[in-house]
Amino acid sequence: MNLIVTCARHLEAETEEELIDILKEFGDSAPKVHMTNMSGILTAETKLEPIETIRRIRDMLLDEPWSIRYCLRIIPIQKFTESEISQIEETVKNLSGQIFEGETYRISIRKRNSGLSSQEIISKIANNIKNEVSLEFPDKVIMIEILGDKTGISILKKSDVLSTEKIKRSISE
């Protein structure tokens, strides 16, 4: 999986269809979209590069805001791992080379169906990264999306996560 998609509860089937259509339009002949056991959350696997796909969807939204009705947030995922603190810590350590010298970072954790301690995850990760933390204006965001026993992890710029509602609101202003 390399995308996590959120939608309104009970609209997962419509969201799945919409996402498959978008990914096929962008050139993925066989995208795979999976409904999770959590209402309003899907995962997808595309052959397309996830961050570039997000940029293309953003451009599509700016041209035709009504073209996306069901996908609310689309988060590119660089690695999936088991939802164990040591696994999450190791995965982030392997990806942390994407945070360059002089760049600031923030850790964002979203937990669903998990009892893991966010504070423990943050402190373990922060011990391995020497860069300065910036909670308000980070250069990079370490996204940790815990979905039960699986965790998606990415190190992204803030703009690499797509919120369709924010874009639609910015267009109408």
C-alpha positions in Angstrom: 0.0 0.0 0.0 1.2 3.5 -0.7 -1.8 5.7 -0.1 -4.2 6.1 2.8 -7.5 7.8 1.9 -10.2 9.1 4.2 -13.8 9.6 3.3 -17.1 10.2 5.0 -18.4 7.2 6.9 -20.5 4.8 4.9 -19.2 6.2 1.5 -16.3 3.8 1.2 -17.6 2.1 -1.9 -18.1 5.4 -3.7 -14.7 6.6 -2.6 -13.1 3.3 -3.8 -14.7 3.8 -7.3 -13.7 7.4 -7.5 -10.1 6.7 -6.5 -9.7 3.8 -9.0 -11.1 6.1 -11.7 -8.6 8.8 -10.8 -5.6 6.5 -10.7 -6.6 4.8 -14.0 -6.9 8.3 -15.6 -3.3 9.1 -14.4 -2.0 5.9 -16.1 -2.2 3.0 -13.5 -4.0 0.2 -15.3 -4.5 -1.9 -12.2 -4.7 0.2 -9.0 -5.8 -1.8 -5.9 -8.0 -0.1 -3.3 -8.9 -1.9 0.0 -11.5 -1.0 2.5 -10.2 -1.3 6.0 -12.2 -2.5 9.0 -12.3 1.2 10.1 -15.2 3.3 8.8 -14.1 6.1 6.5 -10.6 4.7 5.8 -9.2 3.0 2.7 -5.8 2.0 1.6 -4.6 1.9 -2.0 -1.7 0.5 -3.9 -0.7 2.3 -7.2 2.2 1.8 -9.5 2.4 5.6 -9.8 4.7 7.6 -7.5 2.5 8.6 -4.6 3.7 12.1 -3.9 3.5 13.0 -7.7 0.0 11.5 -7.8 -1.0 13.8 -4.9 0.3 16.8 -6.9 -1.6 15.7 -9.9 -4.8 15.3 -7.9 -4.3 18.7 -6.4 -4.0 20.2 -9.9 -7.1 18.3 -11.0 -9.0 19.8 -8.0 -7.9 23.3 -8.8 -9.1 23.0 -12.4 -12.3 21.1 -11.6 -13.2 21.3 -7.9 -16.3 19.1 -8.4 -14.3 16.3 -10.0 -13.6 14.8 -6.6 -16.6 14.2 -4.4 -15.7 11.4 -1.9 -12.0 11.5 -1.2 -11.4 13.8 1.8 -7.7 13.3 2.6 -5.1 11.4 0.6 -1.8 10.6 2.4 1.2 9.2 0.5 2.9 6.4 2.4 6.6 5.5 1.8 6.7 2.4 4.1 4.2 0.1 5.9 5.4 -1.7 9.0 3.9 -3.6 12.0 2.4 -1.4 14.7 5.1 -2.0 17.2 7.1 0.9 18.6 10.5 -0.7 17.8 9.4 -1.4 14.2 8.1 2.2 13.8 11.3 3.6 15.3 13.5 1.5 12.9 11.4 2.5 9.8 11.6 6.2 10.7 15.4 5.8 11.3 15.7 4.3 7.8 13.7 7.1 6.2 15.2 10.0 8.2 17.9 10.7 5.6 15.1 12.7 3.8 15.4 15.3 6.5 18.5 17.3 5.4 20.9 19.2 7.6 19.4 22.5 8.6 15.8 21.4 8.0 13.2 21.4 10.9 10.7 18.6 11.4 7.6 17.7 13.3 6.1 14.3 14.2 2.4 13.8 13.5 0.7 10.6 14.7 -2.8 9.5 13.9 -3.9 6.4 15.8 -6.9 4.2 14.9 -7.6 1.0 16.7 -4.4 1.2 18.7 -3.3 1.5 22.3 0.3 2.5 21.5 1.6 5.5 23.4 2.1 8.6 21.1 4.5 10.1 23.6 6.6 7.0 23.7 6.8 6.8 19.9 7.6 10.6 19.6 10.4 10.3 22.2 12.0 7.2 20.6 12.0 8.9 17.2 13.2 12.3 18.4 16.2 10.6 20.1 17.4 9.5 16.7 17.0 12.8 14.8 19.4 15.6 15.5 17.5 18.2 13.5 15.6 21.0 15.3 11.8 20.5 15.9 9.3 23.1 14.7 5.7 22.4 15.6 4.2 25.2 13.6 6.3 25.6 10.4 8.4 22.4 9.9 10.3 21.8 6.7 9.3 18.1 6.9 6.6 16.2 8.7 7.1 12.6 9.9 3.6 11.2 9.3 2.8 8.1 11.3 -0.6 6.7 10.5 -1.4 3.7 12.8 -4.2 1.5 11.4 -4.6 -1.2 14.0 -1.8 -3.7 13.5 -0.3 -1.9 10.5 1.4 1.5 10.4 2.1 3.7 7.4 5.1 6.1 7.6 6.2 8.9 5.4 8.5 11.9 5.7 6.9 14.7 3.7 6.5 18.4 3.1 3.2 19.7 4.5 2.0 20.2 1.0 2.4 16.5 0.1 -0.8 15.5 2.0 -3.9 16.4 0.1 -7.0 17.7 1.9 -9.7 18.2 -0.8 -11.9 20.3 1.5 -9.1 22.8 2.3 -8.4 23.2 -1.5 -12.1 23.6 -2.3 -12.4 26.2 0.5 -9.3 28.1 -0.7 -10.8 28.2 -4.2 -14.1 29.7 -3.0 -12.5 32.4 -1.0 
